[in-house]
Amino acid sequence: MRERFQALAAIGKTPGGGVTRLAFSPAALQAHRLAARWMEEAGLRVRDDAAGNLIGRREGTGPAIVIGSHLDTVPDGGAFDGALGVVAGLEVVQRLVEEKRGDASPLEIVAHADEEGSHHAGTFGSRAMLGEVGEEDLLGHQPGREPLAAVMRGAGLEPTRIGQARRERTGLRAYFELHIEQGPVLESLGIPVGIVTSIVGIDQYLVRVPGQARHAGTTPVAARDDALVKAARAIQVIREFLLMRPADLIGNVGSVSVSPGAMNVVPAEAILSVEFRSARASSLDEAGNWLVSLVAEHPGATVRRTLREHGCPMSAELTALLESVARSLGIATHQMPSGAGHDAQVWGRHVPAAMLFVPSRGGISHSPEEWTDWEDVIPGADVLLNAVAALATAD
Amino acid sequence: MRERFQALAAIGKTPGGGVTRLAFSPAALQAHRLAARWMEEAGLRVRDDAAGNLIGRREGTGPAIVIGSHLDTVPDGGAFDGALGVVAGLEVVQRLVEEKRGDASPLEIVAHADEEGSHHAGTFGSRAMLGEVGEEDLLGHQPGREPLAAVMRGAGLEPTRIGQARRERTGLRAYFELHIEQGPVLESLGIPVGIVTSIVGIDQYLVRVPGQARHAGTTPVAARDDALVKAARAIQVIREFLLMRPADLIGNVGSVSVSPGAMNVVPAEAILSVEFRSARASSLDEAGNWLVSLVAEHPGATVRRTLREHGCPMSAELTALLESVARSLGIATHQMPSGAGHDAQVWGRHVPAAMLFVPSRGGISHSPEEWTDWEDVIPGADVLLNAVAALATAD
């Protein structure tokens, strides 16, 4: 398992020690091909679906138990986010196949496409599998970049066939995902396994602030309508709003794109990426309304929601199973919400789903400094193995 | 002349009515090819030099009189900035060739490469012709883009041969440039022709503000080191500095580039483009020192000067010639400094140089709204024609 993890970490490695495998990029496709080879070596039937999800399946009777995560990363992200869950899930399925345990239920390991939303919105692959992808997802794009449909075509996929990725829910028994925590809680408690109770909802917005392009050498500063100056003020105000809000809301301005972006031209347009997260839908609505009112203060400015990812409680049945397995193995656990979004929240809207966290050093993620000691991976993987085995033989 | 101007304006036209002909782009090269055809039709000997400057020459005896401007634009800029001077200059040379006037001096019309500095620093082509380009110009690049040398290779030029573009000063008698004012002065005075007394100096800087990449869903806002939040503050502070300075300094923050730039990652790096302009070298030094002290307040932040374009007085001899020609034609003029940089300031450091301005509606430039009524072009072109004719026959 560790060798596989390291082989994946080498694909898309950046000079600063991070990993860049944007969804559908050559690096991401290479990682999928490597994982597909391992799945075949483990005796699984392997296929890519119409959304670019990679699926390895061991047949059985009744609905399938699915273990999933993703192999794509944010730009210059870490090696653990996503890849660890795919490697651990593959290990679990392979062990169960080899040990002839759990041969009642079909078992699947899935590497989801574009969990990070590099081209439009996150959890694209799982949303396609659960029938949640519409045309706006395919036409969507990041500011100044290609739409997702064009990116998919570049990776050899035909976006109009996206509906073929959809799975029948009757064929699906449960979904499990192991993932790094990406926060500081488990490390600070000294507990090796987190059991996720719910996943926060996420709203993402693009805010467009207009200005007027002028020659910067001949137009007095006081006479300008400078889109970047207004955007800079908005960044400050959004930060102050988040600092004043109760602990149930978190947010980010992750990028600003300036047009025309030349040294000697007064900025004519700034586009801000704004994200809010909360376990409470009402808090997300309040934040969205506040953002709309902020934007309304700037004539001509617009705000558009590009993603509404609903929060999702995890399955009480599966969470109890994970707890009882951990107890029997003598592994300490901590129940906690997830501030990060995951494919598990998409699955959880349709199928009983559960998530395990392993500790992140310093709570750092989406960064080259992302790290989990290998001895901190094993307890989580053990709980996952035994829970899936118990569920597969119980049915 | 007007038909030629309109043919050029159609090359690189944007949906919003602007023009994008970034230096060395297919659109810019297409504009050069069209101008080259006109130069050949006018009976000129035409060549591209090693820097990508397009030169049309009518031979004669003694040093040459050069008329120049440029055909590249800023992103989504206007149709007049640069192109008007090339079209007017070509018209002047063609008339003098056809009318067999001024056959004593060689005459040249030059479309300079990369005046706007789309790839590194401005007035690249004229600096190459006057021997001011060093290796750092070729390795320089805009944040996140290719270095100039790679862009040149993409346009079929070999950057290591840049030295071949250099001209002997003994072969150069005078330089003239007609350009739109890009400011509101001539329009507000109701005067059709500006005669430029001096051109401001320009210093350009890249400021790098570091932060720490963190998962934005799991890292509390108060605990972040957010590069974009710090950059937003710097943008405000730079604006306040410029508003408080005496009228001899102007500046701009034209772009900010954010890494990694994802919705769900705390920004780890922001790079700001900062420009200062002044006719006084001491004011530029003060502004640069102030910027260094601002950057010093942020641990790990760096500032690098990417361009120092010295200001330049225009030739008193040629300015007097323009004044006297205008007076004899009954055309009112206004003497004024130029807040914008031009190839004329590079020429002016080596060769007697002069500039004519024609009015810009609303003072707008570097924008799709850039406009000069055609009747406002004619007086400036007449002054240019008669001044060049007088100089060519006087020697």
Chai-1 contact restraints between the chains, C-beta under 6 A:
chainA,res_idxA,chainB,res_idxB,connection_type,confidence,min_distance_angstrom,max_distance_angstrom,comment,restraint_id
A,V74,B,P260,contact,1.0,0.0,6.0,A-B,restraint_1
A,V74,B,A262,contact,1.0,0.0,6.0,A-B,restraint_2
A,V74,B,V265,contact,1.0,0.0,6.0,A-B,restraint_3
A,P75,B,P260,contact,1.0,0.0,6.0,A-B,restraint_4
A,D76,B,P260,contact,1.0,0.0,6.0,A-B,restraint_5
A,Q182,B,H215,contact,1.0,0.0,6.0,A-B,restraint_6
A,Q182,B,T218,contact,1.0,0.0,6.0,A-B,restraint_7
A,G183,B,T218,contact,1.0,0.0,6.0,A-B,restraint_8
A,Q204,B,M263,contact,1.0,0.0,6.0,A-B,restraint_9
A,A213,B,H366,contact,1.0,0.0,6.0,A-B,restraint_10
A,A213,B,S367,contact,1.0,0.0,6.0,A-B,restraint_11
A,H215,B,Q182,contact,1.0,0.0,6.0,A-B,restraint_12
A,H215,B,A340,contact,1.0,0.0,6.0,A-B,restraint_13
A,H215,B,S365,contact,1.0,0.0,6.0,A-B,restraint_14
A,H215,B,H366,contact,1.0,0.0,6.0,A-B,restraint_15
A,A216,B,N252,contact,1.0,0.0,6.0,A-B,restraint_16
A,G217,B,R277,contact,1.0,0.0,6.0,A-B,restraint_17
A,G217,B,G339,contact,1.0,0.0,6.0,A-B,restraint_18
A,G217,B,A340,contact,1.0,0.0,6.0,A-B,restraint_19
A,T218,B,Q182,contact,1.0,0.0,6.0,A-B,restraint_20
A,T218,B,G183,contact,1.0,0.0,6.0,A-B,restraint_21
A,T218,B,G339,contact,1.0,0.0,6.0,A-B,restraint_22
A,T218,B,A340,contact,1.0,0.0,6.0,A-B,restraint_23
A,V221,B,L242,contact,1.0,0.0,6.0,A-B,restraint_24
A,V221,B,L243,contact,1.0,0.0,6.0,A-B,restraint_25
A,V229,B,R239,contact,1.0,0.0,6.0,A-B,restraint_26
A,A232,B,A232,contact,1.0,0.0,6.0,A-B,restraint_27
A,A232,B,I235,contact,1.0,0.0,6.0,A-B,restraint_28
A,A232,B,Q236,contact,1.0,0.0,6.0,A-B,restraint_29
A,I235,B,A232,contact,1.0,0.0,6.0,A-B,restraint_30
A,Q236,B,A232,contact,1.0,0.0,6.0,A-B,restraint_31
A,R239,B,V229,contact,1.0,0.0,6.0,A-B,restraint_32
A,L242,B,V221,contact,1.0,0.0,6.0,A-B,restraint_33
A,L243,B,V221,contact,1.0,0.0,6.0,A-B,restraint_34
A,N252,B,A216,contact,1.0,0.0,6.0,A-B,restraint_35
A,G254,B,A262,contact,1.0,0.0,6.0,A-B,restraint_36
A,G254,B,M263,contact,1.0,0.0,6.0,A-B,restraint_37
A,G254,B,V265,contact,1.0,0.0,6.0,A-B,restraint_38
A,S255,B,V258,contact,1.0,0.0,6.0,A-B,restraint_39
A,S255,B,G261,contact,1.0,0.0,6.0,A-B,restraint_40
A,V256,B,V256,contact,1.0,0.0,6.0,A-B,restraint_41
A,V256,B,V258,contact,1.0,0.0,6.0,A-B,restraint_42
A,V258,B,S255,contact,1.0,0.0,6.0,A-B,restraint_43
A,V258,B,V256,contact,1.0,0.0,6.0,A-B,restraint_44
A,P260,B,V74,contact,1.0,0.0,6.0,A-B,restraint_45
A,P260,B,P75,contact,1.0,0.0,6.0,A-B,restraint_46
A,P260,B,D76,contact,1.0,0.0,6.0,A-B,restraint_47
A,G261,B,S255,contact,1.0,0.0,6.0,A-B,restraint_48
A,A262,B,V74,contact,1.0,0.0,6.0,A-B,restraint_49
A,A262,B,G254,contact,1.0,0.0,6.0,A-B,restraint_50
A,M263,B,Q204,contact,1.0,0.0,6.0,A-B,restraint_51
A,M263,B,G254,contact,1.0,0.0,6.0,A-B,restraint_52
A,M263,B,S273,contact,1.0,0.0,6.0,A-B,restraint_53
A,M263,B,E275,contact,1.0,0.0,6.0,A-B,restraint_54
A,V265,B,V74,contact,1.0,0.0,6.0,A-B,restraint_55
A,V265,B,G254,contact,1.0,0.0,6.0,A-B,restraint_56
A,V265,B,H366,contact,1.0,0.0,6.0,A-B,restraint_57
A,S273,B,M263,contact,1.0,0.0,6.0,A-B,restraint_58
A,E275,B,M263,contact,1.0,0.0,6.0,A-B,restraint_59
A,R277,B,G217,contact,1.0,0.0,6.0,A-B,restraint_60
A,G339,B,G217,contact,1.0,0.0,6.0,A-B,restraint_61
A,G339,B,T218,contact,1.0,0.0,6.0,A-B,restraint_62
A,A340,B,H215,contact,1.0,0.0,6.0,A-B,restraint_63
A,A340,B,G217,contact,1.0,0.0,6.0,A-B,restraint_64
A,A340,B,T218,contact,1.0,0.0,6.0,A-B,restraint_65
A,S365,B,H215,contact,1.0,0.0,6.0,A-B,restraint_66
A,H366,B,A213,contact,1.0,0.0,6.0,A-B,restraint_67
A,H366,B,H215,contact,1.0,0.0,6.0,A-B,restraint_68
A,H366,B,V265,contact,1.0,0.0,6.0,A-B,restraint_69
A,S367,B,A213,contact,1.0,0.0,6.0,A-B,restraint_70
